[in-house]
Amino acid sequence: MPGKARRGPFRPDLWLNTRQRNATRLRVFHFRVLDILGVTAATIVAVARLADGAPLSARLVDAAPLILGAVAVLSLLRSLGLYRFDKSHGFLSHLASVACVIAIGAALTFILGYALHGAMTPWGGYSRWSAGVLALLLAAHAAWSLLVADWRRKGALTPNIVVVGATRHAERLIQEALQRRDLNVLGVFDDRLARSPDAVEGVPVLGEADALLNHRLTPYVDRIVLAIDPKAESRVRDLTARLGALPIRLTLLIDPKTAEQRNAALEKLAQAPMAPLEGPVDPDRRAFNKRLQDVVLASIGLVLLSPFLLLIGLLVRLDSDGPALFRQRRHGFNQEEIVVWKFRTMRHAAADATASRQVTADDDRITRIGRFLRATSLDELPQLLNVIRGEMSLVGPRPHAIGMKTGAVESARLVAEYAHRHRIKPGMTGWAAIKGSRGPMHTAPEVRRRVQLDIDYIERQSFWLDLWIIAVTIPVLLGDRMSVR
């Protein structure tokens, strides 16, 4: 929880940052996988009964009607949006929709069965399959619906916004949000703080607009709403440019004239269905695929490399005093603070948790084994734990230490778009790493190049690009003997 001071009327029962709420929304993919497994199992059992207990020996004409029914049910559940669990559809209407889908699947099964078998159609087998699938999916979707309702009630699916501008627009938005209770307004910021009240409809004014750039609430914010007069074009442009540095969506609130328009505007902000399943370039599908890729590959890597990791840990302890692992606070998704694990490569007394002094060639702080681990990037392997925990990804912008400096200046202050790196989870390797931008950055141009490569990756990210980056990471790193890491 970001703190108890100056909390307004919107108090989530469950404080989750943006990454954690996104992970909750993506659980809809887990729901669908379980449905697929359940319907497939029911279909195999039904086919086995028709083939006297041997499903592999079943004839195609016997299995085809059941397979058609199963495919129809699963396809309709997805195409009709029954995995979105939209709050506008009630519990009973959702279950009724699921029952209708199963009825359609059963009807197709009976029709194809009769066309193939005529008077010999196994009506009893088809009826038992239909009843089994109906009972299974109604029970599953009842459980899913109750679970989603509980998440929504606790705020796990409720969007968090902050309002910029302590104006009459903000006042009306907050009044409506208080009545609806499907939108959390965490705070108000104003670029004209001297003229602002202490609170707007009970929501505290937390500082100037620029305070959002490093505020403790920022990792919890899903959207920034500019509640200022759109006619003030220069002010809108200025705020958009300044806040555009954040990895958070920015919305300009056009003052609605009627209650219906206000409700429509708030509905657009508050919509929080589960992640959609359709669409080849859907961002939620892409995020789920990336997470699945991370969990599978990181788990396999951790199991296979565990003896090697224990050996490295032992060598680190034998080489110098201090623990084998080094922890460092770094920025993650949406500027969330995460603790990143590495094998210790510096003398324990000289550890630099904030990277205030970047590593140089022949750095006297680095141990003998540490120099080898850095040269081969083996010191990063404990971050597999961060990947499994969901704080990092296998591929993404490298996480930088909070307060890291380039020369005497904090690196984040050298590039306006620096925070755009945080629009995706940080990675163990990434586009910048295989393009030669890795290790310490000693000049402003190096920072700008790193940020540009990271943004290029975010805009191009895909499942196959990630696999390619993972595949070429080891030969690229081992083939580069000139880089200081």
N, C-alpha and C positions, 0 to 999 in steps of 0.2 A: 504494500500500500504506500502511495507516495507521500503520506503525511496527514496528520489530523488537523493541522492549522487551517483556519478560514475555509472550512468545508461548507458548501451550500446545500440546497435542498435535494440535490441529486447525489445520493450516496449509494453506490452499488454495494450489494451484499458481498460480492466477490470481485476483488480488484485483480483484473487480468490485463497485462499489456497487450499491445496490438498483435504481436507474434502469437501469444497464447490464445487470443480470441480467434485469430485466423485458423489456428490448429483445430479449435473446436468446430468451426464451420466445415472444415475439410473431413470431419468424421462421417459425413454423409457418404463418402466413398466406401468407408468401412461397412456402412449399412448395406450398400448395394452388393458388395462382395458376399456378405453373409446371406443375403437373399438369393444370390446366384448359387451359392453352395447348397442352400436348403432345397431350392427347387430342383437342382440337379440331382441331389440325393433322392428326393421323392420320385423323380422320373426314373432313375436307375432301379429303385425298388419295384416300381410298377412294371417296368420292362422285364425284370427278373421273374416276377410272378407270371407274366404272360409266357415266359420261356422256361417254366418249371424250375426256377431258381438259378438259371445260368444266363445272365444278361448278355454275355459275350457271344452266346450261340443264338441269340434272338434274331429272327428274320427282320429285314429292313421294313417290310410292309407292316409288321407288328409294332415296331418301335417308332416309325415315322409319325403317326398321329400324336403320340405323347411328346415327341421331340418338338413338333410344330406347336403344340399347346404351350410347352415350357418356354420356347423362344418368344412366342407371342406375348405371354404374360410378362416376361422380363423386359421385353422391348417396350411394351405399353407403359409399364411402371416408370420407365425412364423418360420416354417421349412425352408423356402427359404431365411431367413435372412432379410426380408423387414422391420424389426424394428431396424436394426443396423444403417441405414442412413449413410452408408459408403461414405466418400467424393469422392471415386473413381467412384461412380455411379451418373450420373447427375439427375437433377430434372425431366426431361421428361422421362428418362429411368426408373426411380423409379415409376412414375405414370403409365407408360405402363406396368410394371411388376404387379402392383396392379390390373390393368384392366384385364390382362391375368388370374390372379388368380380368379377374380370374374367370368370371362367367364367359367372357368373350373367348379366352383361351380354351376353356372347356368345350364351348360350342364348336370351335375350329377342330378340336380333337375328335369330337363325335362326327362332324361332317366328313372329315378326311377318312376316319375309320370306316364309316358306312360306305364311302366311295370305293375303298379298297377291299372291304370284306363282305359287304352286303348283309345278308341275313346272318352271317357268321361273326358279325361285329362283337367284340368282347365288351359289352356295355358295362358289366360289373367292374372290370379292371379300370376302365376309363372313369367310372363314377368314383371308385375308391381313390384314384389319383387326384381327381378334382377336389374331393372332400379333404384329402390330406394337404394339398397345396393351399386350399382356402383356410384351413385351421392354422397351418404354419405361418402364412403371411399375415393373417389378421392378428395373430398373437405377436409376431415380430413387429409389425407396424404400430400396434398399440403400445408396445414397449418403447419403440423409437420415438413416437409422438410424445409420450410422457417424459422421456428423457430430454427431448428438445425443449419442451415446455418448462422443465425445471432449469435448464441452462438459461432460457430467456428470462425466467423469473429472477434468477440470481444475477443477471446482467452479463453473462458470458457471451451472449449474442447481441446485446444492446449496444449500438454505436455510441462511442464517446466523442463529443465535439467540444471545441472551444470557440468562443465568439470573439472576433476582433472588432472593436467599436462599441463603446457604451452608449448606444443610440436608442431612439424610439423603435427602430427596426429590431434591435436586440431585445428590447423589453417585450415586444409583442411575440417574438419567437420563443422566449423563455416562458411567457404566460401560456402559450399553446402547448409547449413541451411538458409543462407541469400538469396540464390536464390529460395529455395523452399517456405519459409515463413510458414511452417507448424510445426515448432519446435522452442520453445523459449529457447535460451541459456542465462540464467540469469547472469552467471558469471563463472570465471575461478579461481580455487584454485591450489596451487602448493606446494608440500612438500619441494621444493628447491627454496624458495622464493627469496633468494639472487641472483639467476641467472635468475629470471623471468622478463619479460618486464612488463610495467604498464598495457598493454592491448594486447589482441590477436584478430586481425581483428576487433578492436573497442569494443570487449567485455572486460570489466575491470577484472583485476586480483585482487581478493578481499582479499586474505590472504593465509596462509598456509592451508594444507589439514585439520589439526586438528581444524581450525577455523569453519569448517562446523558443528562441534558437537554442537555449541551453537549460530550459526549465525542467524541473524534476517530473512534471506531468507529461512532457512531450512523448515519452515512449508509450503512454496510455491513450494517446489521441489518434482517432481514426480520420478526422476531417477538421479542417479549419474553415470557419464560416466568416466571411467579411460582411458584417452587418452595417455597412456604411452606404450613404447615398451614391448610387452608380453615376449620378451626374457630376460628382466630384472626381473627374477623370484623372487628374494629376495625383490625387491622394490614392486612388485605386491602383494606378500604375506603380506608384512608389511602394505601397504595401505588398502588391503582388510580386514585385521584384525582390523585396527583402525577404518575404516569407517563402518565396519560391525556392530558396536554398534548402528548405526542409524536405525530408522524404515523406511528406504528408499531403494528401489531396486538398486543394484549395477551392472553395466555392464562394461565389459572390451572390449574396442573398438579395434578389430583386424584391422590393417591398410589395407584397400582394395586396390587391385592393379589396377583395372579398374574402369571407370566411372559407369558402370553397377553395379559392386559390391558395390561401394560407395553409389549409389542410393538405392540399396536393404537394406544396413545397416541402412541408414537414414529412409527409409520407415518403418522398423521394430521399430525404436525409435519413429517415428511420428504417427504411427497408433493410431487413437483416434475415432473409431466408437462408436456408442451408446452401452450400455451394452447388451451383448448377452442374449437371453431369454432361450436358450436351455441348457440342462445339469443339472443333479441332484446335482452336487457338485460345480457348477459354483460360483465363489466368488462374482460376481455381483448379482446373484439371492439371494445368502445367505445374502448379505448386504441389499438388498431390503426387504427381509423377516424380517430381524432384525429391519430395520427402521419402517416397517409397524407395527410390534409387539410393538415397542416403542411408536409410536404415538397413537395407539388404547388404550393400557393399561394405558399409562401416562395420556391421556385425560380423560379416565374414572376415574382414581384415583384422578385426580385434582378436577373433578366435585363432586365426592362422599365425598372427604375429605375436601372440602373448608370450611365448618363450623368449623371443627376440627382445620384446619390451622389458622383460624381467632382467635379461642380460645387460641391456643398456643401463637400466636403473642401477644395477650392481656396480657397473663400471664408473658411473657418475659418482656414486658414494665412495668408491675406492680412490678415485682421482683427487677429490678435495672434500673438505668438511662441508656439511650441510645436507639438506634433503635432496632426494633424487629429482623431485618435481618442483617446478617453479610456477606460481600462480600470478596472473596479471589481469587487472581489470581493463577491459576493452569495450569498444562500442559494437553492438550487434544491430539487429534489424530495428529500424525506426529509432535509432540512437539509444536503444536499451543497453544498460550496463550489464555485461556478462563477465564471468571469471573464466579465463582461458588457461588451459593446462599445457605445459611444455616440460621437456627434460631440462634441468638446470644446466646452463652452459657457461655461466659466470661464477666467479668466486662468490660465495654466499654473502659475504660482507659488502660486496660491491654491486649487489643486485639493484637494478634500476626499474622499479615497477611502473614508472610513468614515462619511460623512454625519454627523459629530459636530455640525455646525451646519447646520440645515436652511435651505433657501432662503426668503427673504422678499421682499416687494415692494421694488423698487429696490435689490436686493442689489448691492453694489459689486464683487463678485467676477465677475459675469456680463459677458461681452463684448457688443458691439453685435449681431453676428450671432447670438451665443448667445441673446440675449433673444428674437429672432425664432424661432430653432429650438425653444426651449422652449415658446413660445406656441403653436406649431403641432405640437409633439411630433415634429418631423422629426429631432431629435437621437437618437431611438430607432431609426431605420431600420437602422443597422448590426447591430441585434440579429437581423435576418434570418439572419445567419451563425450565431448561437446556436441559432436554430430549426432550421436545416438540420443542425447538429451534434447535435441531440437534447437539448441542455441546457435549452432553453426551448420553449414552444409559442406559437402566434400568440395564443391566448386562454388566460388563466389569471390567478391573482393576480400582481400586479406584484412582481418580485423586489426585496427591500429590501437595502440595504447591511448587511454584517455589523457589528454594533455600532452601528447607527443609533440616534440619540437623539431623544427628544421632550422638549424642555426639557433638564433635566439628567439625565434617567433614560433608560436604554436602553429602546427601544420594546417589545422582546420581554418585558420584565418588567411591563408595564402590563396585559396581558391574559393570563389563564391559558391560553386556547385559541389563543394566537398561533401556535404551531408547527403547528396544524392546517392553516394555509395551505399547508404544505409537503407535504400529502398528494397533490398533483398538481403537475406541472411549472409553473413561473412563466410568465407570458405577456407579450407585447408590449402587449396591451390586455386588458381584462377587464370582468366584471360591475361591479366597484367603479368602474372608470374611467368607464363610461357612466352610472353613477348619481351622478356628481359627486364621488366620493371618489378624488381623484388628487392627485399632487404631495405636498408636505411635510405632515406632521402635527405640529401644535404643542401639542395638548392630549391628555390621556388619552381623553376621549370620541371624539375623531377617530380615534384608534387602534382603539378598540372598534368603531366603526362600520365602519371598513375591514375589520377581521378578520371581522365578522359578514357583510358582503357577500361576502367571499371564501369563507367557509364555505357560504353560501347557493348560490354558484355551483358549488362542488365537489359538493354534494348534487344539483344539478339538471343537471349538465353533460351535453350531448348534441351530436351532430354538427350538428343544425339550430340549436340555441341558439348554438353557436360561429359559424356562418355569419351569424346575425342580429347578433351582437355586432360581428363584423368589418364588416358592412354599415353599421351606425349609428355606428361609432367616429369616422369623419372628420367627419360633420356635427355630432355631439355636441361634439367637441373644438373645432372651428372656431366653433361657436355659443356657446362659453363664454369670454367675455373677462375674467371676474372671477377665474378660478382662477389661483393662483400655481403655476407649474410650472418 
